Amino acid sequence: MSPTPDPRPEPPREPDAFACCGNECGEACVWTIYQHAQRRYALELEAWQLRQLEQED
């Protein structure tokens, strides 16, 4: 049986510079959402890298 595919996580796409409306939307701001996505991506990437190391053993 072949191993289950485990693709490397993809980083979130950065919003265009003009995507922010400038109305201080708080958690709904495209830049805040992007920052959350960046943190989630970093965690997913770290977990993926650990799985890759485990498969090498």
mmCIF file of the N, C-alpha and C atoms, coordinates in Angstrom:
data_MODEL
# 
_entry.id   MODEL 
# 
loop_
_atom_site.group_PDB 
_atom_site.id 
_atom_site.type_symbol 
_atom_site.label_atom_id 
_atom_site.label_alt_id 
_atom_site.label_comp_id 
_atom_site.label_asym_id 
_atom_site.label_entity_id 
_atom_site.label_seq_id 
_atom_site.pdbx_PDB_ins_code 
_atom_site.Cartn_x 
_atom_site.Cartn_y 
_atom_site.Cartn_z 
_atom_site.occupancy 
_atom_site.B_iso_or_equiv 
_atom_site.pdbx_formal_charge 
_atom_site.auth_seq_id 
_atom_site.auth_comp_id 
_atom_site.auth_asym_id 
_atom_site.auth_atom_id 
_atom_site.pdbx_PDB_model_num 
ATOM 1   N N  . MET A 1 1  ? 0.853   -1.189 0.000  1.00 0.00 ? 1  MET A N  1 
ATOM 2   C CA . MET A 1 1  ? 0.000   0.000  0.000  1.00 0.00 ? 1  MET A CA 1 
ATOM 3   C C  . MET A 1 1  ? 0.893   1.245  0.000  1.00 0.00 ? 1  MET A C  1 
ATOM 4   N N  . SER A 1 2  ? 0.586   2.205  -0.842 1.00 0.00 ? 2  SER A N  1 
ATOM 5   C CA . SER A 1 2  ? 1.398   3.414  -0.943 1.00 0.00 ? 2  SER A CA 1 
ATOM 6   C C  . SER A 1 2  ? 1.050   4.389  0.182  1.00 0.00 ? 2  SER A C  1 
ATOM 7   N N  . PRO A 1 3  ? 2.048   5.195  0.607  1.00 0.00 ? 3  PRO A N  1 
ATOM 8   C CA . PRO A 1 3  ? 1.787   6.155  1.680  1.00 0.00 ? 3  PRO A CA 1 
ATOM 9   C C  . PRO A 1 3  ? 0.777   7.221  1.252  1.00 0.00 ? 3  PRO A C  1 
ATOM 10  N N  . THR A 1 4  ? 0.083   7.755  2.227  1.00 0.00 ? 4  THR A N  1 
ATOM 11  C CA . THR A 1 4  ? -0.886  8.821  1.970  1.00 0.00 ? 4  THR A CA 1 
ATOM 12  C C  . THR A 1 4  ? -0.139  10.084 1.558  1.00 0.00 ? 4  THR A C  1 
ATOM 13  N N  . PRO A 1 5  ? -0.585  10.745 0.473  1.00 0.00 ? 5  PRO A N  1 
ATOM 14  C CA . PRO A 1 5  ? 0.086   11.985 0.071  1.00 0.00 ? 5  PRO A CA 1 
ATOM 15  C C  . PRO A 1 5  ? 0.040   13.019 1.199  1.00 0.00 ? 5  PRO A C  1 
ATOM 16  N N  . ASP A 1 6  ? 1.128   13.706 1.374  1.00 0.00 ? 6  ASP A N  1 
ATOM 17  C CA . ASP A 1 6  ? 1.222   14.733 2.417  1.00 0.00 ? 6  ASP A CA 1 
ATOM 18  C C  . ASP A 1 6  ? 1.891   15.959 1.796  1.00 0.00 ? 6  ASP A C  1 
ATOM 19  N N  . PRO A 1 7  ? 1.129   16.714 0.995  1.00 0.00 ? 7  PRO A N  1 
ATOM 20  C CA . PRO A 1 7  ? 1.742   17.868 0.328  1.00 0.00 ? 7  PRO A CA 1 
ATOM 21  C C  . PRO A 1 7  ? 2.148   18.954 1.310  1.00 0.00 ? 7  PRO A C  1 
ATOM 22  N N  . ARG A 1 8  ? 3.185   19.672 0.935  1.00 0.00 ? 8  ARG A N  1 
ATOM 23  C CA . ARG A 1 8  ? 3.655   20.801 1.743  1.00 0.00 ? 8  ARG A CA 1 
ATOM 24  C C  . ARG A 1 8  ? 2.559   21.872 1.783  1.00 0.00 ? 8  ARG A C  1 
ATOM 25  N N  . PRO A 1 9  ? 2.294   22.444 2.947  1.00 0.00 ? 9  PRO A N  1 
ATOM 26  C CA . PRO A 1 9  ? 1.285   23.509 3.028  1.00 0.00 ? 9  PRO A CA 1 
ATOM 27  C C  . PRO A 1 9  ? 1.667   24.700 2.142  1.00 0.00 ? 9  PRO A C  1 
ATOM 28  N N  . GLU A 1 10 ? 0.672   25.340 1.615  1.00 0.00 ? 10 GLU A N  1 
ATOM 29  C CA . GLU A 1 10 ? 0.877   26.525 0.777  1.00 0.00 ? 10 GLU A CA 1 
ATOM 30  C C  . GLU A 1 10 ? 0.715   27.777 1.636  1.00 0.00 ? 10 GLU A C  1 
ATOM 31  N N  . PRO A 1 11 ? 1.594   28.741 1.468  1.00 0.00 ? 11 PRO A N  1 
ATOM 32  C CA . PRO A 1 11 ? 1.449   29.987 2.230  1.00 0.00 ? 11 PRO A CA 1 
ATOM 33  C C  . PRO A 1 11 ? 0.213   30.759 1.765  1.00 0.00 ? 11 PRO A C  1 
ATOM 34  N N  . PRO A 1 12 ? -0.363  31.547 2.662  1.00 0.00 ? 12 PRO A N  1 
ATOM 35  C CA . PRO A 1 12 ? -1.517  32.351 2.252  1.00 0.00 ? 12 PRO A CA 1 
ATOM 36  C C  . PRO A 1 12 ? -1.088  33.432 1.264  1.00 0.00 ? 12 PRO A C  1 
ATOM 37  N N  . ARG A 1 13 ? -2.013  33.797 0.424  1.00 0.00 ? 13 ARG A N  1 
ATOM 38  C CA . ARG A 1 13 ? -1.740  34.851 -0.562 1.00 0.00 ? 13 ARG A CA 1 
ATOM 39  C C  . ARG A 1 13 ? -1.870  36.208 0.115  1.00 0.00 ? 13 ARG A C  1 
ATOM 40  N N  . GLU A 1 14 ? -0.855  37.023 -0.040 1.00 0.00 ? 14 GLU A N  1 
ATOM 41  C CA . GLU A 1 14 ? -0.871  38.367 0.558  1.00 0.00 ? 14 GLU A CA 1 
ATOM 42  C C  . GLU A 1 14 ? -1.892  39.235 -0.165 1.00 0.00 ? 14 GLU A C  1 
ATOM 43  N N  . PRO A 1 15 ? -2.703  39.970 0.590  1.00 0.00 ? 15 PRO A N  1 
ATOM 44  C CA . PRO A 1 15 ? -3.668  40.861 -0.054 1.00 0.00 ? 15 PRO A CA 1 
ATOM 45  C C  . PRO A 1 15 ? -2.949  41.953 -0.858 1.00 0.00 ? 15 PRO A C  1 
ATOM 46  N N  . ASP A 1 16 ? -3.640  42.448 -1.859 1.00 0.00 ? 16 ASP A N  1 
ATOM 47  C CA . ASP A 1 16 ? -3.100  43.577 -2.611 1.00 0.00 ? 16 ASP A CA 1 
ATOM 48  C C  . ASP A 1 16 ? -2.989  44.783 -1.681 1.00 0.00 ? 16 ASP A C  1 
ATOM 49  N N  . ALA A 1 17 ? -2.059  45.658 -1.969 1.00 0.00 ? 17 ALA A N  1 
ATOM 50  C CA . ALA A 1 17 ? -1.822  46.835 -1.123 1.00 0.00 ? 17 ALA A CA 1 
ATOM 51  C C  . ALA A 1 17 ? -3.074  47.703 -0.972 1.00 0.00 ? 17 ALA A C  1 
ATOM 52  N N  . PHE A 1 18 ? -3.916  47.714 -1.983 1.00 0.00 ? 18 PHE A N  1 
ATOM 53  C CA . PHE A 1 18 ? -5.112  48.562 -1.955 1.00 0.00 ? 18 PHE A CA 1 
ATOM 54  C C  . PHE A 1 18 ? -6.337  47.834 -1.402 1.00 0.00 ? 18 PHE A C  1 
ATOM 55  N N  . ALA A 1 19 ? -6.170  46.588 -0.906 1.00 0.00 ? 19 ALA A N  1 
ATOM 56  C CA . ALA A 1 19 ? -7.310  45.794 -0.438 1.00 0.00 ? 19 ALA A CA 1 
ATOM 57  C C  . ALA A 1 19 ? -7.906  46.331 0.861  1.00 0.00 ? 19 ALA A C  1 
ATOM 58  N N  . CYS A 1 20 ? -7.101  47.013 1.659  1.00 0.00 ? 20 CYS A N  1 
ATOM 59  C CA . CYS A 1 20 ? -7.591  47.563 2.924  1.00 0.00 ? 20 CYS A CA 1 
ATOM 60  C C  . CYS A 1 20 ? -8.394  48.831 2.642  1.00 0.00 ? 20 CYS A C  1 
ATOM 61  N N  . CYS A 1 21 ? -9.562  48.913 3.280  1.00 0.00 ? 21 CYS A N  1 
ATOM 62  C CA . CYS A 1 21 ? -10.411 50.082 3.058  1.00 0.00 ? 21 CYS A CA 1 
ATOM 63  C C  . CYS A 1 21 ? -10.030 51.259 3.953  1.00 0.00 ? 21 CYS A C  1 
ATOM 64  N N  . GLY A 1 22 ? -9.210  50.994 4.997  1.00 0.00 ? 22 GLY A N  1 
ATOM 65  C CA . GLY A 1 22 ? -8.773  52.068 5.882  1.00 0.00 ? 22 GLY A CA 1 
ATOM 66  C C  . GLY A 1 22 ? -9.787  52.468 6.928  1.00 0.00 ? 22 GLY A C  1 
ATOM 67  N N  . ASN A 1 23 ? -10.825 51.665 7.121  1.00 0.00 ? 23 ASN A N  1 
ATOM 68  C CA . ASN A 1 23 ? -11.868 51.991 8.093  1.00 0.00 ? 23 ASN A CA 1 
ATOM 69  C C  . ASN A 1 23 ? -11.686 51.310 9.443  1.00 0.00 ? 23 ASN A C  1 
ATOM 70  N N  . GLU A 1 24 ? -10.474 50.840 9.718  1.00 0.00 ? 24 GLU A N  1 
ATOM 71  C CA . GLU A 1 24 ? -10.181 50.177 10.989 1.00 0.00 ? 24 GLU A CA 1 
ATOM 72  C C  . GLU A 1 24 ? -11.218 49.103 11.318 1.00 0.00 ? 24 GLU A C  1 
ATOM 73  N N  . CYS A 1 25 ? -11.265 48.085 10.485 1.00 0.00 ? 25 CYS A N  1 
ATOM 74  C CA . CYS A 1 25 ? -12.261 47.013 10.597 1.00 0.00 ? 25 CYS A CA 1 
ATOM 75  C C  . CYS A 1 25 ? -11.935 45.988 11.672 1.00 0.00 ? 25 CYS A C  1 
ATOM 76  N N  . GLY A 1 26 ? -10.805 46.137 12.360 1.00 0.00 ? 26 GLY A N  1 
ATOM 77  C CA . GLY A 1 26 ? -10.457 45.202 13.421 1.00 0.00 ? 26 GLY A CA 1 
ATOM 78  C C  . GLY A 1 26 ? -10.188 43.813 12.890 1.00 0.00 ? 26 GLY A C  1 
ATOM 79  N N  . GLU A 1 27 ? -10.875 42.818 13.449 1.00 0.00 ? 27 GLU A N  1 
ATOM 80  C CA . GLU A 1 27 ? -10.667 41.424 13.064 1.00 0.00 ? 27 GLU A CA 1 
ATOM 81  C C  . GLU A 1 27 ? -11.131 41.134 11.636 1.00 0.00 ? 27 GLU A C  1 
ATOM 82  N N  . ALA A 1 28 ? -11.936 41.999 11.053 1.00 0.00 ? 28 ALA A N  1 
ATOM 83  C CA . ALA A 1 28 ? -12.429 41.791 9.698  1.00 0.00 ? 28 ALA A CA 1 
ATOM 84  C C  . ALA A 1 28 ? -11.500 42.390 8.641  1.00 0.00 ? 28 ALA A C  1 
ATOM 85  N N  . CYS A 1 29 ? -10.454 43.093 9.064  1.00 0.00 ? 29 CYS A N  1 
ATOM 86  C CA . CYS A 1 29 ? -9.525  43.718 8.123  1.00 0.00 ? 29 CYS A CA 1 
ATOM 87  C C  . CYS A 1 29 ? -8.776  42.640 7.343  1.00 0.00 ? 29 CYS A C  1 
ATOM 88  N N  . VAL A 1 30 ? -8.584  42.853 6.064  1.00 0.00 ? 30 VAL A N  1 
ATOM 89  C CA . VAL A 1 30 ? -7.884  41.869 5.242  1.00 0.00 ? 30 VAL A CA 1 
ATOM 90  C C  . VAL A 1 30 ? -6.475  41.613 5.758  1.00 0.00 ? 30 VAL A C  1 
ATOM 91  N N  . TRP A 1 31 ? -5.836  42.619 6.340  1.00 0.00 ? 31 TRP A N  1 
ATOM 92  C CA . TRP A 1 31 ? -4.481  42.441 6.867  1.00 0.00 ? 31 TRP A CA 1 
ATOM 93  C C  . TRP A 1 31 ? -4.484  41.641 8.159  1.00 0.00 ? 31 TRP A C  1 
ATOM 94  N N  . THR A 1 32 ? -5.502  41.804 8.996  1.00 0.00 ? 32 THR A N  1 
ATOM 95  C CA . THR A 1 32 ? -5.620  41.005 10.209 1.00 0.00 ? 32 THR A CA 1 
ATOM 96  C C  . THR A 1 32 ? -5.877  39.551 9.846  1.00 0.00 ? 32 THR A C  1 
ATOM 97  N N  . ILE A 1 33 ? -6.759  39.333 8.903  1.00 0.00 ? 33 ILE A N  1 
ATOM 98  C CA . ILE A 1 33 ? -7.052  37.974 8.434  1.00 0.00 ? 33 ILE A CA 1 
ATOM 99  C C  . ILE A 1 33 ? -5.794  37.338 7.854  1.00 0.00 ? 33 ILE A C  1 
ATOM 100 N N  . TYR A 1 34 ? -5.043  38.101 7.098  1.00 0.00 ? 34 TYR A N  1 
ATOM 101 C CA . TYR A 1 34 ? -3.799  37.601 6.516  1.00 0.00 ? 34 TYR A CA 1 
ATOM 102 C C  . TYR A 1 34 ? -2.789  37.240 7.607  1.00 0.00 ? 34 TYR A C  1 
ATOM 103 N N  . GLN A 1 35 ? -2.668  38.068 8.630  1.00 0.00 ? 35 GLN A N  1 
ATOM 104 C CA . GLN A 1 35 ? -1.738  37.778 9.731  1.00 0.00 ? 35 GLN A CA 1 
ATOM 105 C C  . GLN A 1 35 ? -2.119  36.485 10.447 1.00 0.00 ? 35 GLN A C  1 
ATOM 106 N N  . HIS A 1 36 ? -3.420  36.268 10.650 1.00 0.00 ? 36 HIS A N  1 
ATOM 107 C CA . HIS A 1 36 ? -3.885  35.022 11.266 1.00 0.00 ? 36 HIS A CA 1 
ATOM 108 C C  . HIS A 1 36 ? -3.535  33.835 10.357 1.00 0.00 ? 36 HIS A C  1 
ATOM 109 N N  . ALA A 1 37 ? -3.740  34.010 9.074  1.00 0.00 ? 37 ALA A N  1 
ATOM 110 C CA . ALA A 1 37 ? -3.430  32.946 8.109  1.00 0.00 ? 37 ALA A CA 1 
ATOM 111 C C  . ALA A 1 37 ? -1.932  32.651 8.089  1.00 0.00 ? 37 ALA A C  1 
ATOM 112 N N  . GLN A 1 38 ? -1.113  33.681 8.225  1.00 0.00 ? 38 GLN A N  1 
ATOM 113 C CA . GLN A 1 38 ? 0.342   33.498 8.262  1.00 0.00 ? 38 GLN A CA 1 
ATOM 114 C C  . GLN A 1 38 ? 0.748   32.666 9.484  1.00 0.00 ? 38 GLN A C  1 
ATOM 115 N N  . ARG A 1 39 ? 0.157   32.959 10.636 1.00 0.00 ? 39 ARG A N  1 
ATOM 116 C CA . ARG A 1 39 ? 0.472   32.198 11.851 1.00 0.00 ? 39 ARG A CA 1 
ATOM 117 C C  . ARG A 1 39 ? 0.023   30.740 11.708 1.00 0.00 ? 39 ARG A C  1 
ATOM 118 N N  . ARG A 1 40 ? -1.174  30.545 11.159 1.00 0.00 ? 40 ARG A N  1 
ATOM 119 C CA . ARG A 1 40 ? -1.681  29.192 10.945 1.00 0.00 ? 40 ARG A CA 1 
ATOM 120 C C  . ARG A 1 40 ? -0.778  28.430 9.976  1.00 0.00 ? 40 ARG A C  1 
ATOM 121 N N  . TYR A 1 41 ? -0.345  29.106 8.906  1.00 0.00 ? 41 TYR A N  1 
ATOM 122 C CA . TYR A 1 41 ? 0.564   28.496 7.937  1.00 0.00 ? 41 TYR A CA 1 
ATOM 123 C C  . TYR A 1 41 ? 1.878   28.092 8.598  1.00 0.00 ? 41 TYR A C  1 
ATOM 124 N N  . ALA A 1 42 ? 2.430   28.944 9.443  1.00 0.00 ? 42 ALA A N  1 
ATOM 125 C CA . ALA A 1 42 ? 3.698   28.634 10.120 1.00 0.00 ? 42 ALA A CA 1 
ATOM 126 C C  . ALA A 1 42 ? 3.552   27.371 10.969 1.00 0.00 ? 42 ALA A C  1 
ATOM 127 N N  . LEU A 1 43 ? 2.432   27.229 11.670 1.00 0.00 ? 43 LEU A N  1 
ATOM 128 C CA . LEU A 1 43 ? 2.191   26.039 12.481 1.00 0.00 ? 43 LEU A CA 1 
ATOM 129 C C  . LEU A 1 43 ? 2.023   24.805 11.601 1.00 0.00 ? 43 LEU A C  1 
ATOM 130 N N  . GLU A 1 44 ? 1.270   24.942 10.520 1.00 0.00 ? 44 GLU A N  1 
ATOM 131 C CA . GLU A 1 44 ? 1.059   23.819 9.606  1.00 0.00 ? 44 GLU A CA 1 
ATOM 132 C C  . GLU A 1 44 ? 2.367   23.398 8.947  1.00 0.00 ? 44 GLU A C  1 
ATOM 133 N N  . LEU A 1 45 ? 3.200   24.371 8.585  1.00 0.00 ? 45 LEU A N  1 
ATOM 134 C CA . LEU A 1 45 ? 4.482   24.071 7.961  1.00 0.00 ? 45 LEU A CA 1 
ATOM 135 C C  . LEU A 1 45 ? 5.396   23.346 8.942  1.00 0.00 ? 45 LEU A C  1 
ATOM 136 N N  . GLU A 1 46 ? 5.431   23.798 10.185 1.00 0.00 ? 46 GLU A N  1 
ATOM 137 C CA . GLU A 1 46 ? 6.260   23.146 11.189 1.00 0.00 ? 46 GLU A CA 1 
ATOM 138 C C  . GLU A 1 46 ? 5.812   21.697 11.400 1.00 0.00 ? 46 GLU A C  1 
ATOM 139 N N  . ALA A 1 47 ? 4.504   21.477 11.494 1.00 0.00 ? 47 ALA A N  1 
ATOM 140 C CA . ALA A 1 47 ? 3.982   20.122 11.664 1.00 0.00 ? 47 ALA A CA 1 
ATOM 141 C C  . ALA A 1 47 ? 4.330   19.257 10.454 1.00 0.00 ? 47 ALA A C  1 
ATOM 142 N N  . TRP A 1 48 ? 4.223   19.805 9.257  1.00 0.00 ? 48 TRP A N  1 
ATOM 143 C CA . TRP A 1 48 ? 4.559   19.073 8.038  1.00 0.00 ? 48 TRP A CA 1 
ATOM 144 C C  . TRP A 1 48 ? 6.039   18.696 8.032  1.00 0.00 ? 48 TRP A C  1 
ATOM 145 N N  . GLN A 1 49 ? 6.902   19.642 8.414  1.00 0.00 ? 49 GLN A N  1 
ATOM 146 C CA . GLN A 1 49 ? 8.336   19.375 8.434  1.00 0.00 ? 49 GLN A CA 1 
ATOM 147 C C  . GLN A 1 49 ? 8.670   18.252 9.421  1.00 0.00 ? 49 GLN A C  1 
ATOM 148 N N  . LEU A 1 50 ? 8.012   18.249 10.565 1.00 0.00 ? 50 LEU A N  1 
ATOM 149 C CA . LEU A 1 50 ? 8.224   17.177 11.543 1.00 0.00 ? 50 LEU A CA 1 
ATOM 150 C C  . LEU A 1 50 ? 7.785   15.835 10.976 1.00 0.00 ? 50 LEU A C  1 
ATOM 151 N N  . ARG A 1 51 ? 6.659   15.817 10.268 1.00 0.00 ? 51 ARG A N  1 
ATOM 152 C CA . ARG A 1 51 ? 6.198   14.561 9.663  1.00 0.00 ? 51 ARG A CA 1 
ATOM 153 C C  . ARG A 1 51 ? 7.205   14.063 8.628  1.00 0.00 ? 51 ARG A C  1 
ATOM 154 N N  . GLN A 1 52 ? 7.807   14.990 7.883  1.00 0.00 ? 52 GLN A N  1 
ATOM 155 C CA . GLN A 1 52 ? 8.798   14.599 6.882  1.00 0.00 ? 52 GLN A CA 1 
ATOM 156 C C  . GLN A 1 52 ? 10.024  13.972 7.546  1.00 0.00 ? 52 GLN A C  1 
ATOM 157 N N  . LEU A 1 53 ? 10.444  14.545 8.668  1.00 0.00 ? 53 LEU A N  1 
ATOM 158 C CA . LEU A 1 53 ? 11.584  13.988 9.407  1.00 0.00 ? 53 LEU A CA 1 
ATOM 159 C C  . LEU A 1 53 ? 11.253  12.593 9.932  1.00 0.00 ? 53 LEU A C  1 
ATOM 160 N N  . GLU A 1 54 ? 10.038  12.412 10.419 1.00 0.00 ? 54 GLU A N  1 
ATOM 161 C CA . GLU A 1 54 ? 9.623   11.111 10.946 1.00 0.00 ? 54 GLU A CA 1 
ATOM 162 C C  . GLU A 1 54 ? 9.603   10.052 9.852  1.00 0.00 ? 54 GLU A C  1 
ATOM 163 N N  . GLN A 1 55 ? 9.229   10.441 8.638  1.00 0.00 ? 55 GLN A N  1 
ATOM 164 C CA . GLN A 1 55 ? 9.175   9.489  7.528  1.00 0.00 ? 55 GLN A CA 1 
ATOM 165 C C  . GLN A 1 55 ? 10.575  9.058  7.090  1.00 0.00 ? 55 GLN A C  1 
ATOM 166 N N  . GLU A 1 56 ? 11.577  9.905  7.322  1.00 0.00 ? 56 GLU A N  1 
ATOM 167 C CA . GLU A 1 56 ? 12.933  9.581  6.948  1.00 0.00 ? 56 GLU A CA 1 
ATOM 168 C C  . GLU A 1 56 ? 13.534  8.502  7.843  1.00 0.00 ? 56 GLU A C  1 
ATOM 169 N N  . ASP A 1 57 ? 13.041  8.410  9.077  1.00 0.00 ? 57 ASP A N  1 
ATOM 170 C CA . ASP A 1 57 ? 13.593  7.433  10.032 1.00 0.00 ? 57 ASP A CA 1 
ATOM 171 C C  . ASP A 1 57 ? 13.216  6.024  9.691  1.00 0.00 ? 57 ASP A C  1 
# 
